[in-house]
Amino acid sequence: MDTEAKADEARDVGEEVNQWWRSSITRIEPNSIRLRGYPIEQLIGSISFPAVVWLMTRGELPTQEQARLLEAVLVAGVDHGPLAPSLAIARMAATCGVGLNNAIASGVNVLGDVHGGAGEQCMEFLEQMMVSPDDDASLADRVDRYREEHGRYIPGFGHRYHSVDPRAVRIGALLEEAASQGAIGGDVLRTAKAVEAHLSRKGRRVPMNIDGITAVVLLELGFPSALGRGIFILSRSVGICAHAWEQFQQGGRIKGPLPKGYRYNYEGPEQRALPPEWGG
């Protein structure tokens, strides 16, 4: 192979390598870091962390009101006490000789469909509840249809601990204010409130919880439902980090979910002898 052919082959290999990973998010060059085209030194000290979250996930900077609403849900979802599974697991991991990063990852890893997924599921649910021109079914019919397909549980409504979720109340007020100022359309909020009224029609109030109001905010802001869980994880990671760090300060060694004086309920066979063919 002559020199020119080798050079052509090298260029082809270089182009293939360059195209292997493609991203429109970050451009890194010597002495230069740009996020979505903005030099990092211009962003530092100028925009808030929620605005950076928006920029990185959406591609453009938010308005001040959009950033304020996103910040509200990021703050609201940070923590729900050391008995919440993700936080408890992070604390237990911290007593097992792992590092802070491992303890945080342990907590994040359990944020799945059941614990941590309700916000995303509520976004999907509310999208189905929104009235479309080709669907003349009533809201009640759509809720009933959803329950037939998914069971009676409606993600984002009701709470096993709070009869009224204070986080949802506060964010609901911020959404009402934003709607009155034209910062959001308000259609999702109206739909969610109609669902809330329908679920509470028999006298037992079933209000929106933090997952429900977060779903409303994110949909009003134009976030896709598939990104909803990621936004929640960004928020809850702060609480996971704080609880893991607190446990490191408190110390403790191999702490399980209960003090050692408490026992779990064993349901297996009673003590029995090993069969003769196995040496019994």
Order of alpha helices (4+ residues) and beta strands (2+ residues): alpha-beta-beta-beta-alpha-alpha-alpha-alpha-alpha-alpha-alpha-alpha-alpha-alpha-alpha
